[in-house]
Amino acid sequence: QVQAVESGGGLVQPGGSLRLSCAASGSIFSIYAMGWYRQVPGKQRDLVASITSSGHTNYADSVKGRFTVSRDNAKNVMYLQMSSLKPEDTGVYYCYVHGADWGPVWGQGTQVTVSS
């Protein structure tokens, strides 16, 4: 059974930086893509960034130029480097991982709060 575990959330001031990590473990044959979604109360979960096994990335317009997604394929770990954070970046960040014929598997979420 595949698991995904996020870490790195917390409270940060506007303009600050934070790095999230997502570690996938379990019976992983191959991971095709990993990514991050953000959810705020009362709204749907929206894509923030994603990355494929070949390194192709995709970002929400609201985070382009500020967030960088990367992954260590050997360790099955994905990172989200967040810079120039804004209050509207606040939310619960969920990572997901899926293979060609399995998933997605979701993490439990990590809270990011951007506030002065």
Backbone hydrogen bonds in HBPLUS format (Angstrom, degrees):
<---DONOR---> <-ACCEPTOR-->    atom                        ^
c    i                          cat <-CA-CA->   ^        H-A-AA   ^      H-
h    n   atom  resd res      DA  || num        DHA   H-A  angle D-A-AA Bond
n    s   type  num  typ     dist DA aas  dist angle  dist       angle   num
A0003-GLN N   A0025-SER O   2.82 MM  22  5.30 158.0  1.87 150.4 154.8     1
A0025-SER N   A0003-GLN O   2.89 MM  22  5.30 155.6  1.95 146.5 153.0     2
A0005-VAL N   A0023-ALA O   2.99 MM  18  5.30 155.3  2.05 137.9 145.6     3
A0023-ALA N   A0005-VAL O   2.95 MM  18  5.30 162.2  1.98 145.1 145.5     4
A0007-SER N   A0021-SER O   2.92 MM  14  5.24 137.0  2.10 146.5 148.8     5
A0021-SER N   A0007-SER O   2.85 MM  14  5.24 160.7  1.88 150.4 152.9     6
A0010-GLY N   A0111-GLN O   2.94 MM 101  6.13 117.2  2.34 139.7 157.2     7
A0113-THR N   A0010-GLY O   2.91 MM 103  6.14 168.6  1.93 156.1 156.0     8
A0012-VAL N   A0113-THR O   2.88 MM 101  6.29 157.4  1.93 165.3 172.2     9
A0115-SER N   A0012-VAL O   2.95 MM 103  6.31 145.0  2.08 148.3 157.5    10
A0016-GLY N   A0013-GLN O   2.95 MM   3  5.48 153.6  2.02 143.2 145.0    11
A0015-GLY N   A0085-LEU O   2.71 MM  70  4.83 167.0  1.72 142.5 147.2    12
A0085-LEU N   A0016-GLY O   3.12 MM  69  5.50 173.9  2.12 151.9 152.7    13
A0018-LEU N   A0082-MET O   2.88 MM  64  5.22 150.6  1.97 145.2 152.6    14
A0082-MET N   A0018-LEU O   2.79 MM  64  5.22 165.9  1.81 168.4 172.2    15
A0020-LEU N   A0080-LEU O   2.93 MM  60  5.01 163.8  1.96 139.4 141.5    16
A0080-LEU N   A0020-LEU O   2.89 MM  60  5.01 150.5  1.98 138.8 141.0    17
A0022-CYS N   A0078-MET O   2.79 MM  56  5.08 142.2  1.93 152.8 156.1    18
A0078-MET N   A0022-CYS O   2.85 MM  56  5.08 158.7  1.89 144.3 151.4    19
A0024-ALA N   A0076-ASN O   2.95 MM  52  5.51 175.0  1.95 170.7 172.3    20
A0028-ILE N   A0026-GLY O   2.84 MM   2  5.59 133.4  2.06 107.9  93.2    21
A0032-TYR N   A0098-HIS O   2.85 MM  66  5.92 146.5  1.96 129.3 140.4    22
A0053-SER N   A0032-TYR O   2.79 MM  21  5.29 128.6  2.05 157.9 155.7    23
A0033-ALA N   A0098-HIS O   3.09 MM  65  5.66 164.9  2.12 158.4 162.9    24
A0098-HIS N   A0033-ALA O   3.01 MM  65  5.66 159.0  2.06 163.9 165.7    25
A0034-MET N   A0051-ILE O   2.95 MM  17  5.55 160.7  1.99 156.8 162.4    26
A0051-ILE N   A0034-MET O   2.80 MM  17  5.55 158.3  1.85 168.2 169.3    27
A0035-GLY N   A0096-TYR O   3.09 MM  61  5.45 150.6  2.18 142.8 144.8    28
A0096-TYR N   A0035-GLY O   2.96 MM  61  5.45 147.7  2.07 142.9 147.4    29
A0036-TRP N   A0049-ALA O   2.72 MM  13  5.34 161.5  1.75 164.6 166.5    30
A0048-VAL N   A0036-TRP O   2.78 MM  12  5.43 169.7  1.79 150.9 148.0    31
A0049-ALA N   A0036-TRP O   3.35 MM  13  5.34 157.4  2.41 132.0 137.0    32
A0037-TYR N   A0094-TYR O   2.79 MM  57  5.15 158.0  1.83 152.4 160.0    33
A0094-TYR N   A0037-TYR O   2.79 MM  57  5.15 157.5  1.84 144.3 152.0    34
A0038-ARG N   A0046-ASP O   2.78 MM   8  5.36 155.0  1.84 151.8 158.5    35
A0046-ASP N   A0038-ARG O   2.87 MM   8  5.36 164.9  1.89 156.5 153.2    36
A0039-GLN N   A0092-VAL O   2.91 MM  53  5.25 147.7  2.02 139.7 150.3    37
A0092-VAL N   A0039-GLN O   2.92 MM  53  5.25 171.3  1.92 152.8 151.5    38
A0043-LYS N   A0040-VAL O   3.06 MM   3  5.64 156.3  2.12 145.1 144.0    39
A0060-ALA N   A0048-VAL O   2.91 MM  12  5.12 153.6  1.98 145.9 140.9    40
A0050-SER N   A0058-ASN O   2.89 MM   8  5.23 142.8  2.03 145.7 152.5    41
A0058-ASN N   A0050-SER O   3.04 MM   8  5.23 145.0  2.16 142.4 143.2    42
A0052-THR N   A0056-HIS O   2.93 MM   4  5.28 149.9  2.02 141.1 150.9    43
A0055-GLY N   A0052-THR O   2.97 MM   3  5.15 158.5  2.01 106.4 113.3    44
A0063-VAL N   A0060-ALA O   3.05 MM   3  5.67 160.3  2.09 118.8 124.5    45
A0066-ARG N   A0063-VAL O   2.95 MM   3  5.39 160.1  1.99 135.1 138.7    46
A0067-PHE N   A0063-VAL O   3.02 MM   4  5.59 154.2  2.08 165.5 162.4    47
A0083-SER N   A0066-ARG O   3.03 MM  17  5.18 146.5  2.15 132.6 142.7    48
A0068-THR N   A0081-GLN O   2.85 MM  13  5.08 150.1  1.94 142.8 152.2    49
A0081-GLN N   A0068-THR O   2.83 MM  13  5.08 163.2  1.85 157.7 154.0    50
A0070-SER N   A0079-TYR O   3.08 MM   9  5.23 157.8  2.13 137.6 141.6    51
A0079-TYR N   A0070-SER O   2.76 MM   9  5.23 166.4  1.77 148.7 151.0    52
A0072-ASP N   A0077-VAL O   2.72 MM   5  5.26 162.9  1.74 160.9 166.7    53
A0075-LYS N   A0072-ASP O   3.12 MM   3  5.49 131.9  2.37 105.5 117.4    54
A0076-ASN N   A0072-ASP O   2.83 MM   4  5.80 117.1  2.24 144.8 163.1    55
A0077-VAL N   A0072-ASP O   3.25 MM   5  5.26 160.9  2.29 137.4 141.0    56
A0089-ASP N   A0086-LYS O   2.87 MM   3  5.41 164.1  1.89 120.2 125.2    57
A0090-THR N   A0087-PRO O   3.06 MM   3  5.65 163.9  2.09 117.1 121.4    58
A0091-GLY N   A0112-VAL O   2.91 MM  21  5.48 159.7  1.95 153.5 158.8    59
A0112-VAL N   A0091-GLY O   2.87 MM  21  5.48 163.6  1.89 159.3 164.8    60
A0093-TYR N   A0110-THR O   2.83 MM  17  5.26 171.7  1.84 150.0 147.2    61
A0110-THR N   A0093-TYR O   2.91 MM  17  5.26 144.4  2.04 133.5 144.5    62
A0107-GLY N   A0095-CYS O   2.94 MM  12  5.43 151.7  2.02 157.8 157.5    63
A0097-VAL N   A0105-VAL O   2.98 MM   8  5.35 141.6  2.13 139.7 151.7    64
A0105-VAL N   A0097-VAL O   2.86 MM   8  5.35 160.0  1.90 150.1 155.8    65
A0099-GLY N   A0102-TRP O   2.90 MM   3  5.07 143.2  2.04 131.1 142.7    66
